[in-house]
């Protein structure tokens, strides 16, 4: 199968819901490779504080335009359309799904176990620097964090 045929097959097999709500990062990570590319929306301040449990919204752009036309969408502070049912949650565009998937795929390319904490470190790094961290770089950060946490806990006992 050619590269083009492989990409076309991948495109066709992906789901295309109008929207989907992920209750947290783990649920989003589990959906990698299943959805058509669209924007992910999140309350950025909430995500910075609790990336594991912050809801993440997958919203189809065409569906949002339809919502705007029929009056079931509002605009957020960035002047982006969002559904009325989340207009009070201070959500904004966060990542394009394809970019998020690329961050995860870079980690998985090492063929080693990838933890949720590793994904969060890699996503935060990409968000701030528009660059990928590979598996070994993320593993070093998470290992250091683990050691520092143990030291802090020991000092506070």
Phi and psi in radians as a Rosetta constraint file:
Dihedral C 1 N 2 CA 2 C 2 CIRCULARHARMONIC -1.269 0.35
Dihedral N 2 CA 2 C 2 N 3 CIRCULARHARMONIC 2.884 0.35
Dihedral C 2 N 3 CA 3 C 3 CIRCULARHARMONIC -1.064 0.35
Dihedral N 3 CA 3 C 3 N 4 CIRCULARHARMONIC -0.716 0.35
Dihedral C 3 N 4 CA 4 C 4 CIRCULARHARMONIC -1.058 0.35
Dihedral N 4 CA 4 C 4 N 5 CIRCULARHARMONIC -0.817 0.35
Dihedral C 4 N 5 CA 5 C 5 CIRCULARHARMONIC -1.105 0.35
Dihedral N 5 CA 5 C 5 N 6 CIRCULARHARMONIC -0.663 0.35
Dihedral C 5 N 6 CA 6 C 6 CIRCULARHARMONIC -1.114 0.35
Dihedral N 6 CA 6 C 6 N 7 CIRCULARHARMONIC -0.779 0.35
Dihedral C 6 N 7 CA 7 C 7 CIRCULARHARMONIC -1.170 0.35
Dihedral N 7 CA 7 C 7 N 8 CIRCULARHARMONIC -0.688 0.35
Dihedral C 7 N 8 CA 8 C 8 CIRCULARHARMONIC -1.133 0.35
Dihedral N 8 CA 8 C 8 N 9 CIRCULARHARMONIC -0.728 0.35
Dihedral C 8 N 9 CA 9 C 9 CIRCULARHARMONIC -1.081 0.35
Dihedral N 9 CA 9 C 9 N 10 CIRCULARHARMONIC -0.758 0.35
Dihedral C 9 N 10 CA 10 C 10 CIRCULARHARMONIC -1.055 0.35
Dihedral N 10 CA 10 C 10 N 11 CIRCULARHARMONIC -0.772 0.35
Dihedral C 10 N 11 CA 11 C 11 CIRCULARHARMONIC -1.062 0.35
Dihedral N 11 CA 11 C 11 N 12 CIRCULARHARMONIC -0.765 0.35
Dihedral C 11 N 12 CA 12 C 12 CIRCULARHARMONIC -1.238 0.35
Dihedral N 12 CA 12 C 12 N 13 CIRCULARHARMONIC -0.528 0.35
Dihedral C 12 N 13 CA 13 C 13 CIRCULARHARMONIC -1.433 0.35
Dihedral N 13 CA 13 C 13 N 14 CIRCULARHARMONIC -0.261 0.35
Dihedral C 13 N 14 CA 14 C 14 CIRCULARHARMONIC -1.312 0.35
Dihedral N 14 CA 14 C 14 N 15 CIRCULARHARMONIC 2.520 0.35
Dihedral C 14 N 15 CA 15 C 15 CIRCULARHARMONIC -1.285 0.35
Dihedral N 15 CA 15 C 15 N 16 CIRCULARHARMONIC 2.670 0.35
Dihedral C 15 N 16 CA 16 C 16 CIRCULARHARMONIC -2.272 0.35
Dihedral N 16 CA 16 C 16 N 17 CIRCULARHARMONIC 1.051 0.35
Dihedral C 16 N 17 CA 17 C 17 CIRCULARHARMONIC -1.236 0.35
Dihedral N 17 CA 17 C 17 N 18 CIRCULARHARMONIC 2.757 0.35
Dihedral C 17 N 18 CA 18 C 18 CIRCULARHARMONIC -1.179 0.35
Dihedral N 18 CA 18 C 18 N 19 CIRCULARHARMONIC -0.664 0.35
Dihedral C 18 N 19 CA 19 C 19 CIRCULARHARMONIC -2.732 0.35
Dihedral N 19 CA 19 C 19 N 20 CIRCULARHARMONIC 2.838 0.35
Dihedral C 19 N 20 CA 20 C 20 CIRCULARHARMONIC -2.696 0.35
Dihedral N 20 CA 20 C 20 N 21 CIRCULARHARMONIC 2.449 0.35
Dihedral C 20 N 21 CA 21 C 21 CIRCULARHARMONIC -1.916 0.35
Dihedral N 21 CA 21 C 21 N 22 CIRCULARHARMONIC 2.152 0.35
Dihedral C 21 N 22 CA 22 C 22 CIRCULARHARMONIC -1.743 0.35
Dihedral N 22 CA 22 C 22 N 23 CIRCULARHARMONIC 2.179 0.35
Dihedral C 22 N 23 CA 23 C 23 CIRCULARHARMONIC -1.264 0.35
Dihedral N 23 CA 23 C 23 N 24 CIRCULARHARMONIC -0.205 0.35
Dihedral C 23 N 24 CA 24 C 24 CIRCULARHARMONIC -3.080 0.35
Dihedral N 24 CA 24 C 24 N 25 CIRCULARHARMONIC 3.109 0.35
Dihedral C 24 N 25 CA 25 C 25 CIRCULARHARMONIC -1.070 0.35
Dihedral N 25 CA 25 C 25 N 26 CIRCULARHARMONIC -0.690 0.35
Dihedral C 25 N 26 CA 26 C 26 CIRCULARHARMONIC -1.035 0.35
Dihedral N 26 CA 26 C 26 N 27 CIRCULARHARMONIC -0.755 0.35
Dihedral C 26 N 27 CA 27 C 27 CIRCULARHARMONIC -1.112 0.35
Dihedral N 27 CA 27 C 27 N 28 CIRCULARHARMONIC -0.686 0.35
Dihedral C 27 N 28 CA 28 C 28 CIRCULARHARMONIC -1.155 0.35
Dihedral N 28 CA 28 C 28 N 29 CIRCULARHARMONIC -0.769 0.35
Dihedral C 28 N 29 CA 29 C 29 CIRCULARHARMONIC -1.051 0.35
Dihedral N 29 CA 29 C 29 N 30 CIRCULARHARMONIC -0.686 0.35
Dihedral C 29 N 30 CA 30 C 30 CIRCULARHARMONIC -1.165 0.35
Dihedral N 30 CA 30 C 30 N 31 CIRCULARHARMONIC -0.332 0.35
Dihedral C 30 N 31 CA 31 C 31 CIRCULARHARMONIC -1.611 0.35
Dihedral N 31 CA 31 C 31 N 32 CIRCULARHARMONIC -0.004 0.35
Dihedral C 31 N 32 CA 32 C 32 CIRCULARHARMONIC -0.950 0.35
Dihedral N 32 CA 32 C 32 N 33 CIRCULARHARMONIC 2.256 0.35
Dihedral C 32 N 33 CA 33 C 33 CIRCULARHARMONIC 1.546 0.35
Dihedral N 33 CA 33 C 33 N 34 CIRCULARHARMONIC 0.000 0.35
Dihedral C 33 N 34 CA 34 C 34 CIRCULARHARMONIC -1.823 0.35
Dihedral N 34 CA 34 C 34 N 35 CIRCULARHARMONIC -0.406 0.35
Dihedral C 34 N 35 CA 35 C 35 CIRCULARHARMONIC -1.939 0.35
Dihedral N 35 CA 35 C 35 N 36 CIRCULARHARMONIC 2.644 0.35
Dihedral C 35 N 36 CA 36 C 36 CIRCULARHARMONIC -1.175 0.35
Dihedral N 36 CA 36 C 36 N 37 CIRCULARHARMONIC 2.620 0.35
Dihedral C 36 N 37 CA 37 C 37 CIRCULARHARMONIC -1.170 0.35
Dihedral N 37 CA 37 C 37 N 38 CIRCULARHARMONIC 2.216 0.35
Dihedral C 37 N 38 CA 38 C 38 CIRCULARHARMONIC -2.693 0.35
Dihedral N 38 CA 38 C 38 N 39 CIRCULARHARMONIC -3.065 0.35
Dihedral C 38 N 39 CA 39 C 39 CIRCULARHARMONIC -1.537 0.35
Dihedral N 39 CA 39 C 39 N 40 CIRCULARHARMONIC 2.539 0.35
Dihedral C 39 N 40 CA 40 C 40 CIRCULARHARMONIC -1.765 0.35
Dihedral N 40 CA 40 C 40 N 41 CIRCULARHARMONIC 2.410 0.35
Dihedral C 40 N 41 CA 41 C 41 CIRCULARHARMONIC -2.072 0.35
Dihedral N 41 CA 41 C 41 N 42 CIRCULARHARMONIC 2.546 0.35
Dihedral C 41 N 42 CA 42 C 42 CIRCULARHARMONIC -2.724 0.35
Dihedral N 42 CA 42 C 42 N 43 CIRCULARHARMONIC 2.735 0.35
Dihedral C 42 N 43 CA 43 C 43 CIRCULARHARMONIC -1.402 0.35
Dihedral N 43 CA 43 C 43 N 44 CIRCULARHARMONIC 1.816 0.35
Dihedral C 43 N 44 CA 44 C 44 CIRCULARHARMONIC -1.064 0.35
Dihedral N 44 CA 44 C 44 N 45 CIRCULARHARMONIC -0.735 0.35
Dihedral C 44 N 45 CA 45 C 45 CIRCULARHARMONIC -1.100 0.35
Dihedral N 45 CA 45 C 45 N 46 CIRCULARHARMONIC -0.747 0.35
Dihedral C 45 N 46 CA 46 C 46 CIRCULARHARMONIC -1.124 0.35
Dihedral N 46 CA 46 C 46 N 47 CIRCULARHARMONIC -0.732 0.35
Dihedral C 46 N 47 CA 47 C 47 CIRCULARHARMONIC -1.124 0.35
Dihedral N 47 CA 47 C 47 N 48 CIRCULARHARMONIC -0.694 0.35
Dihedral C 47 N 48 CA 48 C 48 CIRCULARHARMONIC -1.060 0.35
Dihedral N 48 CA 48 C 48 N 49 CIRCULARHARMONIC -0.599 0.35
Dihedral C 48 N 49 CA 49 C 49 CIRCULARHARMONIC -1.415 0.35
Dihedral N 49 CA 49 C 49 N 50 CIRCULARHARMONIC -0.658 0.35
Dihedral C 49 N 50 CA 50 C 50 CIRCULARHARMONIC -2.545 0.35
Dihedral N 50 CA 50 C 50 N 51 CIRCULARHARMONIC 1.333 0.35
Dihedral C 50 N 51 CA 51 C 51 CIRCULARHARMONIC -1.167 0.35
Dihedral N 51 CA 51 C 51 N 52 CIRCULARHARMONIC -0.341 0.35
Dihedral C 51 N 52 CA 52 C 52 CIRCULARHARMONIC -1.304 0.35
Dihedral N 52 CA 52 C 52 N 53 CIRCULARHARMONIC -0.698 0.35
Dihedral C 52 N 53 CA 53 C 53 CIRCULARHARMONIC -1.892 0.35
Dihedral N 53 CA 53 C 53 N 54 CIRCULARHARMONIC -0.049 0.35
Dihedral C 53 N 54 CA 54 C 54 CIRCULARHARMONIC -1.245 0.35
Dihedral N 54 CA 54 C 54 N 55 CIRCULARHARMONIC 2.263 0.35
Dihedral C 54 N 55 CA 55 C 55 CIRCULARHARMONIC -1.094 0.35
Dihedral N 55 CA 55 C 55 N 56 CIRCULARHARMONIC 2.488 0.35
Dihedral C 55 N 56 CA 56 C 56 CIRCULARHARMONIC -2.159 0.35
Dihedral N 56 CA 56 C 56 N 57 CIRCULARHARMONIC 2.308 0.35
Dihedral C 56 N 57 CA 57 C 57 CIRCULARHARMONIC -1.946 0.35
Dihedral N 57 CA 57 C 57 N 58 CIRCULARHARMONIC 2.184 0.35
Dihedral C 57 N 58 CA 58 C 58 CIRCULARHARMONIC -1.719 0.35
Dihedral N 58 CA 58 C 58 N 59 CIRCULARHARMONIC 2.048 0.35
Dihedral C 58 N 59 CA 59 C 59 CIRCULARHARMONIC -2.242 0.35
Dihedral N 59 CA 59 C 59 N 60 CIRCULARHARMONIC 2.194 0.35
Dihedral C 59 N 60 CA 60 C 60 CIRCULARHARMONIC -1.291 0.35
Dihedral N 60 CA 60 C 60 N 61 CIRCULARHARMONIC 2.264 0.35
Dihedral C 60 N 61 CA 61 C 61 CIRCULARHARMONIC -1.067 0.35
Dihedral N 61 CA 61 C 61 N 62 CIRCULARHARMONIC -0.715 0.35
Dihedral C 61 N 62 CA 62 C 62 CIRCULARHARMONIC -1.180 0.35
Dihedral N 62 CA 62 C 62 N 63 CIRCULARHARMONIC -0.679 0.35
Dihedral C 62 N 63 CA 63 C 63 CIRCULARHARMONIC -1.110 0.35
Dihedral N 63 CA 63 C 63 N 64 CIRCULARHARMONIC -0.711 0.35
Dihedral C 63 N 64 CA 64 C 64 CIRCULARHARMONIC -1.088 0.35
Dihedral N 64 CA 64 C 64 N 65 CIRCULARHARMONIC -0.688 0.35
Dihedral C 64 N 65 CA 65 C 65 CIRCULARHARMONIC -1.109 0.35
Dihedral N 65 CA 65 C 65 N 66 CIRCULARHARMONIC -0.700 0.35
Dihedral C 65 N 66 CA 66 C 66 CIRCULARHARMONIC -1.126 0.35
Dihedral N 66 CA 66 C 66 N 67 CIRCULARHARMONIC -0.704 0.35
Dihedral C 66 N 67 CA 67 C 67 CIRCULARHARMONIC -1.078 0.35
Dihedral N 67 CA 67 C 67 N 68 CIRCULARHARMONIC -0.707 0.35
Dihedral C 67 N 68 CA 68 C 68 CIRCULARHARMONIC -1.110 0.35
Dihedral N 68 CA 68 C 68 N 69 CIRCULARHARMONIC -0.705 0.35
Dihedral C 68 N 69 CA 69 C 69 CIRCULARHARMONIC -1.164 0.35
Dihedral N 69 CA 69 C 69 N 70 CIRCULARHARMONIC -0.625 0.35
Dihedral C 69 N 70 CA 70 C 70 CIRCULARHARMONIC -1.683 0.35
Dihedral N 70 CA 70 C 70 N 71 CIRCULARHARMONIC 0.161 0.35
Dihedral C 70 N 71 CA 71 C 71 CIRCULARHARMONIC 1.411 0.35
Dihedral N 71 CA 71 C 71 N 72 CIRCULARHARMONIC 0.266 0.35
Dihedral C 71 N 72 CA 72 C 72 CIRCULARHARMONIC -1.833 0.35
Dihedral N 72 CA 72 C 72 N 73 CIRCULARHARMONIC 0.354 0.35
Dihedral C 72 N 73 CA 73 C 73 CIRCULARHARMONIC -2.299 0.35
Dihedral N 73 CA 73 C 73 N 74 CIRCULARHARMONIC 2.663 0.35
Dihedral C 73 N 74 CA 74 C 74 CIRCULARHARMONIC -2.149 0.35
Dihedral N 74 CA 74 C 74 N 75 CIRCULARHARMONIC 3.086 0.35
Dihedral C 74 N 75 CA 75 C 75 CIRCULARHARMONIC -1.942 0.35
Dihedral N 75 CA 75 C 75 N 76 CIRCULARHARMONIC 2.536 0.35
Dihedral C 75 N 76 CA 76 C 76 CIRCULARHARMONIC -1.612 0.35
Dihedral N 76 CA 76 C 76 N 77 CIRCULARHARMONIC -2.994 0.35
Dihedral C 76 N 77 CA 77 C 77 CIRCULARHARMONIC -1.110 0.35
Dihedral N 77 CA 77 C 77 N 78 CIRCULARHARMONIC -0.405 0.35
Dihedral C 77 N 78 CA 78 C 78 CIRCULARHARMONIC -1.592 0.35
Dihedral N 78 CA 78 C 78 N 79 CIRCULARHARMONIC 0.144 0.35
Dihedral C 78 N 79 CA 79 C 79 CIRCULARHARMONIC 1.114 0.35
Dihedral N 79 CA 79 C 79 N 80 CIRCULARHARMONIC 0.600 0.35
Dihedral C 79 N 80 CA 80 C 80 CIRCULARHARMONIC -1.791 0.35
Dihedral N 80 CA 80 C 80 N 81 CIRCULARHARMONIC 2.538 0.35
Dihedral C 80 N 81 CA 81 C 81 CIRCULARHARMONIC -1.274 0.35
Dihedral N 81 CA 81 C 81 N 82 CIRCULARHARMONIC 2.375 0.35
Dihedral C 81 N 82 CA 82 C 82 CIRCULARHARMONIC -2.452 0.35
Dihedral N 82 CA 82 C 82 N 83 CIRCULARHARMONIC 2.645 0.35
Dihedral C 82 N 83 CA 83 C 83 CIRCULARHARMONIC -1.101 0.35
Dihedral N 83 CA 83 C 83 N 84 CIRCULARHARMONIC 2.575 0.35
Dihedral C 83 N 84 CA 84 C 84 CIRCULARHARMONIC -0.989 0.35
Dihedral N 84 CA 84 C 84 N 85 CIRCULARHARMONIC -0.608 0.35
Dihedral C 84 N 85 CA 85 C 85 CIRCULARHARMONIC -1.210 0.35
Dihedral N 85 CA 85 C 85 N 86 CIRCULARHARMONIC -0.150 0.35
Dihedral C 85 N 86 CA 86 C 86 CIRCULARHARMONIC -2.152 0.35
Dihedral N 86 CA 86 C 86 N 87 CIRCULARHARMONIC 0.240 0.35
Dihedral C 86 N 87 CA 87 C 87 CIRCULARHARMONIC -1.156 0.35
Dihedral N 87 CA 87 C 87 N 88 CIRCULARHARMONIC -0.321 0.35
Dihedral C 87 N 88 CA 88 C 88 CIRCULARHARMONIC -1.644 0.35
Dihedral N 88 CA 88 C 88 N 89 CIRCULARHARMONIC 0.117 0.35
Dihedral C 88 N 89 CA 89 C 89 CIRCULARHARMONIC -1.806 0.35
Dihedral N 89 CA 89 C 89 N 90 CIRCULARHARMONIC 0.129 0.35
Dihedral C 89 N 90 CA 90 C 90 CIRCULARHARMONIC 0.919 0.35
Dihedral N 90 CA 90 C 90 N 91 CIRCULARHARMONIC 0.741 0.35
Dihedral C 90 N 91 CA 91 C 91 CIRCULARHARMONIC -1.515 0.35
Dihedral N 91 CA 91 C 91 N 92 CIRCULARHARMONIC 2.677 0.35
Dihedral C 91 N 92 CA 92 C 92 CIRCULARHARMONIC -2.616 0.35
Dihedral N 92 CA 92 C 92 N 93 CIRCULARHARMONIC 2.922 0.35
Dihedral C 92 N 93 CA 93 C 93 CIRCULARHARMONIC -1.046 0.35
Dihedral N 93 CA 93 C 93 N 94 CIRCULARHARMONIC 2.496 0.35
Dihedral C 93 N 94 CA 94 C 94 CIRCULARHARMONIC -2.184 0.35
Dihedral N 94 CA 94 C 94 N 95 CIRCULARHARMONIC -1.110 0.35
Dihedral C 94 N 95 CA 95 C 95 CIRCULARHARMONIC -2.428 0.35
Dihedral N 95 CA 95 C 95 N 96 CIRCULARHARMONIC 2.596 0.35
Dihedral C 95 N 96 CA 96 C 96 CIRCULARHARMONIC -1.327 0.35
Dihedral N 96 CA 96 C 96 N 97 CIRCULARHARMONIC 2.412 0.35
Dihedral C 96 N 97 CA 97 C 97 CIRCULARHARMONIC -0.943 0.35
Dihedral N 97 CA 97 C 97 N 98 CIRCULARHARMONIC -0.717 0.35
Dihedral C 97 N 98 CA 98 C 98 CIRCULARHARMONIC -1.064 0.35
Dihedral N 98 CA 98 C 98 N 99 CIRCULARHARMONIC -0.628 0.35
Dihedral C 98 N 99 CA 99 C 99 CIRCULARHARMONIC -1.200 0.35
Dihedral N 99 CA 99 C 99 N 100 CIRCULARHARMONIC -0.798 0.35
Dihedral C 99 N 100 CA 100 C 100 CIRCULARHARMONIC -1.001 0.35
Dihedral N 100 CA 100 C 100 N 101 CIRCULARHARMONIC -0.808 0.35
Dihedral C 100 N 101 CA 101 C 101 CIRCULARHARMONIC -1.075 0.35
Dihedral N 101 CA 101 C 101 N 102 CIRCULARHARMONIC -0.647 0.35
Dihedral C 101 N 102 CA 102 C 102 CIRCULARHARMONIC -1.120 0.35
Dihedral N 102 CA 102 C 102 N 103 CIRCULARHARMONIC -0.707 0.35
Dihedral C 102 N 103 CA 103 C 103 CIRCULARHARMONIC -1.037 0.35
Dihedral N 103 CA 103 C 103 N 104 CIRCULARHARMONIC -0.783 0.35
Dihedral C 103 N 104 CA 104 C 104 CIRCULARHARMONIC -1.180 0.35
Dihedral N 104 CA 104 C 104 N 105 CIRCULARHARMONIC -0.738 0.35
Dihedral C 104 N 105 CA 105 C 105 CIRCULARHARMONIC -1.139 0.35
Dihedral N 105 CA 105 C 105 N 106 CIRCULARHARMONIC -0.592 0.35
Dihedral C 105 N 106 CA 106 C 106 CIRCULARHARMONIC -1.063 0.35
Dihedral N 106 CA 106 C 106 N 107 CIRCULARHARMONIC -0.718 0.35
Dihedral C 106 N 107 CA 107 C 107 CIRCULARHARMONIC -1.177 0.35
Dihedral N 107 CA 107 C 107 N 108 CIRCULARHARMONIC -0.789 0.35
Dihedral C 107 N 108 CA 108 C 108 CIRCULARHARMONIC -1.193 0.35
Dihedral N 108 CA 108 C 108 N 109 CIRCULARHARMONIC -0.360 0.35
Dihedral C 108 N 109 CA 109 C 109 CIRCULARHARMONIC -1.082 0.35
Dihedral N 109 CA 109 C 109 N 110 CIRCULARHARMONIC -0.387 0.35
Dihedral C 109 N 110 CA 110 C 110 CIRCULARHARMONIC -1.263 0.35
Dihedral N 110 CA 110 C 110 N 111 CIRCULARHARMONIC -0.273 0.35
Dihedral C 110 N 111 CA 111 C 111 CIRCULARHARMONIC 1.281 0.35
Dihedral N 111 CA 111 C 111 N 112 CIRCULARHARMONIC 0.336 0.35
Dihedral C 111 N 112 CA 112 C 112 CIRCULARHARMONIC -2.011 0.35
Dihedral N 112 CA 112 C 112 N 113 CIRCULARHARMONIC 2.840 0.35
Dihedral C 112 N 113 CA 113 C 113 CIRCULARHARMONIC -1.060 0.35
Dihedral N 113 CA 113 C 113 N 114 CIRCULARHARMONIC 2.343 0.35
Dihedral C 113 N 114 CA 114 C 114 CIRCULARHARMONIC -1.980 0.35
Dihedral N 114 CA 114 C 114 N 115 CIRCULARHARMONIC 2.183 0.35
Dihedral C 114 N 115 CA 115 C 115 CIRCULARHARMONIC -1.638 0.35
Dihedral N 115 CA 115 C 115 N 116 CIRCULARHARMONIC 2.854 0.35
Dihedral C 115 N 116 CA 116 C 116 CIRCULARHARMONIC -1.079 0.35
Dihedral N 116 CA 116 C 116 N 117 CIRCULARHARMONIC -0.684 0.35
Dihedral C 116 N 117 CA 117 C 117 CIRCULARHARMONIC -1.058 0.35
Dihedral N 117 CA 117 C 117 N 118 CIRCULARHARMONIC -0.673 0.35
Dihedral C 117 N 118 CA 118 C 118 CIRCULARHARMONIC -1.130 0.35
Dihedral N 118 CA 118 C 118 N 119 CIRCULARHARMONIC -0.720 0.35
Dihedral C 118 N 119 CA 119 C 119 CIRCULARHARMONIC -1.094 0.35
Dihedral N 119 CA 119 C 119 N 120 CIRCULARHARMONIC -0.756 0.35
Dihedral C 119 N 120 CA 120 C 120 CIRCULARHARMONIC -1.080 0.35
Dihedral N 120 CA 120 C 120 N 121 CIRCULARHARMONIC -0.771 0.35
Dihedral C 120 N 121 CA 121 C 121 CIRCULARHARMONIC -1.051 0.35
Dihedral N 121 CA 121 C 121 N 122 CIRCULARHARMONIC -0.800 0.35
Dihedral C 121 N 122 CA 122 C 122 CIRCULARHARMONIC -1.155 0.35
Dihedral N 122 CA 122 C 122 N 123 CIRCULARHARMONIC -0.697 0.35
Dihedral C 122 N 123 CA 123 C 123 CIRCULARHARMONIC -1.171 0.35
Dihedral N 123 CA 123 C 123 N 124 CIRCULARHARMONIC -0.770 0.35
Dihedral C 123 N 124 CA 124 C 124 CIRCULARHARMONIC -1.096 0.35
Dihedral N 124 CA 124 C 124 N 125 CIRCULARHARMONIC -0.693 0.35
Dihedral C 124 N 125 CA 125 C 125 CIRCULARHARMONIC -1.109 0.35
Dihedral N 125 CA 125 C 125 N 126 CIRCULARHARMONIC -0.825 0.35
Dihedral C 125 N 126 CA 126 C 126 CIRCULARHARMONIC -1.075 0.35
Dihedral N 126 CA 126 C 126 N 127 CIRCULARHARMONIC -0.728 0.35
Dihedral C 126 N 127 CA 127 C 127 CIRCULARHARMONIC -1.058 0.35
Dihedral N 127 CA 127 C 127 N 128 CIRCULARHARMONIC -0.669 0.35
Dihedral C 127 N 128 CA 128 C 128 CIRCULARHARMONIC -1.488 0.35
Dihedral N 128 CA 128 C 128 N 129 CIRCULARHARMONIC -0.543 0.35
Dihedral C 128 N 129 CA 129 C 129 CIRCULARHARMONIC -2.106 0.35
Dihedral N 129 CA 129 C 129 N 130 CIRCULARHARMONIC -0.080 0.35
Dihedral C 129 N 130 CA 130 C 130 CIRCULARHARMONIC 0.946 0.35
Dihedral N 130 CA 130 C 130 N 131 CIRCULARHARMONIC 0.733 0.35
Dihedral C 130 N 131 CA 131 C 131 CIRCULARHARMONIC -2.576 0.35
Dihedral N 131 CA 131 C 131 N 132 CIRCULARHARMONIC 2.696 0.35
Dihedral C 131 N 132 CA 132 C 132 CIRCULARHARMONIC -1.604 0.35
Dihedral N 132 CA 132 C 132 N 133 CIRCULARHARMONIC 2.583 0.35
Dihedral C 132 N 133 CA 133 C 133 CIRCULARHARMONIC -1.848 0.35
Dihedral N 133 CA 133 C 133 N 134 CIRCULARHARMONIC 2.399 0.35
Dihedral C 133 N 134 CA 134 C 134 CIRCULARHARMONIC -1.485 0.35
Dihedral N 134 CA 134 C 134 N 135 CIRCULARHARMONIC 3.079 0.35
Dihedral C 134 N 135 CA 135 C 135 CIRCULARHARMONIC -0.984 0.35
Dihedral N 135 CA 135 C 135 N 136 CIRCULARHARMONIC -0.847 0.35
Dihedral C 135 N 136 CA 136 C 136 CIRCULARHARMONIC -1.105 0.35
Dihedral N 136 CA 136 C 136 N 137 CIRCULARHARMONIC -0.653 0.35
Dihedral C 136 N 137 CA 137 C 137 CIRCULARHARMONIC -1.165 0.35
Dihedral N 137 CA 137 C 137 N 138 CIRCULARHARMONIC -0.760 0.35
Dihedral C 137 N 138 CA 138 C 138 CIRCULARHARMONIC -1.182 0.35
Dihedral N 138 CA 138 C 138 N 139 CIRCULARHARMONIC -0.700 0.35
Dihedral C 138 N 139 CA 139 C 139 CIRCULARHARMONIC -1.067 0.35
Dihedral N 139 CA 139 C 139 N 140 CIRCULARHARMONIC -0.708 0.35
Dihedral C 139 N 140 CA 140 C 140 CIRCULARHARMONIC -1.092 0.35
Dihedral N 140 CA 140 C 140 N 141 CIRCULARHARMONIC -0.738 0.35
Dihedral C 140 N 141 CA 141 C 141 CIRCULARHARMONIC -1.129 0.35
Dihedral N 141 CA 141 C 141 N 142 CIRCULARHARMONIC -0.816 0.35
Dihedral C 141 N 142 CA 142 C 142 CIRCULARHARMONIC -1.186 0.35
Dihedral N 142 CA 142 C 142 N 143 CIRCULARHARMONIC -0.623 0.35
Dihedral C 142 N 143 CA 143 C 143 CIRCULARHARMONIC -1.132 0.35
Dihedral N 143 CA 143 C 143 N 144 CIRCULARHARMONIC -0.756 0.35
Dihedral C 143 N 144 CA 144 C 144 CIRCULARHARMONIC -1.086 0.35
Dihedral N 144 CA 144 C 144 N 145 CIRCULARHARMONIC -0.761 0.35
Dihedral C 144 N 145 CA 145 C 145 CIRCULARHARMONIC -1.040 0.35
Dihedral N 145 CA 145 C 145 N 146 CIRCULARHARMONIC -0.739 0.35
Dihedral C 145 N 146 CA 146 C 146 CIRCULARHARMONIC -1.070 0.35
Dihedral N 146 CA 146 C 146 N 147 CIRCULARHARMONIC -0.797 0.35
Dihedral C 146 N 147 CA 147 C 147 CIRCULARHARMONIC -1.117 0.35
Dihedral N 147 CA 147 C 147 N 148 CIRCULARHARMONIC -0.803 0.35
Dihedral C 147 N 148 CA 148 C 148 CIRCULARHARMONIC -1.100 0.35
Dihedral N 148 CA 148 C 148 N 149 CIRCULARHARMONIC -0.643 0.35
Dihedral C 148 N 149 CA 149 C 149 CIRCULARHARMONIC -1.135 0.35
Dihedral N 149 CA 149 C 149 N 150 CIRCULARHARMONIC -0.733 0.35
Dihedral C 149 N 150 CA 150 C 150 CIRCULARHARMONIC -1.102 0.35
Dihedral N 150 CA 150 C 150 N 151 CIRCULARHARMONIC -0.744 0.35
Dihedral C 150 N 151 CA 151 C 151 CIRCULARHARMONIC -1.103 0.35
Dihedral N 151 CA 151 C 151 N 152 CIRCULARHARMONIC -0.804 0.35
Dihedral C 151 N 152 CA 152 C 152 CIRCULARHARMONIC -1.042 0.35
Dihedral N 152 CA 152 C 152 N 153 CIRCULARHARMONIC -0.789 0.35
Dihedral C 152 N 153 CA 153 C 153 CIRCULARHARMONIC -1.097 0.35
Dihedral N 153 CA 153 C 153 N 154 CIRCULARHARMONIC -0.673 0.35
Dihedral C 153 N 154 CA 154 C 154 CIRCULARHARMONIC -1.153 0.35
Dihedral N 154 CA 154 C 154 N 155 CIRCULARHARMONIC -0.710 0.35
Dihedral C 154 N 155 CA 155 C 155 CIRCULARHARMONIC -1.233 0.35
Dihedral N 155 CA 155 C 155 N 156 CIRCULARHARMONIC -0.476 0.35
Dihedral C 155 N 156 CA 156 C 156 CIRCULARHARMONIC -1.573 0.35
Dihedral N 156 CA 156 C 156 N 157 CIRCULARHARMONIC -0.067 0.35
